[in-house]
Amino acid sequence: MPTLLIGAGPTSPIPQGQVTAFAGPLPDVRLATVGGGHPVHETRPKEFLAAMEAFLAA
């Protein structure tokens, strides 16, 4: 099953190494970084939606 993992990048309280480690074992993962801190859907809604739309269109 394709999976989209959206992260906040260096502004996130979650270390980026942990994000890539989490994504690593998933067989069909796409990792998008949009910035904006932990609640990326609230702080960067346009970027969040663009990542979601691109993923769903693929």
C-alpha positions, 0 to 999 in steps of 0.5 A, spaced: 500 500 500 503 506 498 504 511 504 505 518 504 509 521 510 509 528 511 514 531 516 515 538 518 523 538 517 528 541 522 522 545 525 519 539 528 520 536 535 521 529 532 528 528 529 529 528 522 533 521 523 527 518 526 522 520 520 527 517 515 528 511 520 520 510 520 519 511 513 525 506 511 522 499 512 515 501 508 515 498 502 512 504 498 513 510 502 513 517 499 516 522 504 514 529 503 517 535 508 513 541 508 516 545 514 511 549 519 512 545 526 509 539 528 501 541 526 503 542 518 496 541 516 494 547 520 501 551 519 502 550 512 495 548 509 497 549 502 503 545 502 500 540 506 494 539 501 499 540 495 503 534 498 497 530 499 494 532 492 500 530 488 500 523 492 493 521 491 494 523 483 500 518 482 
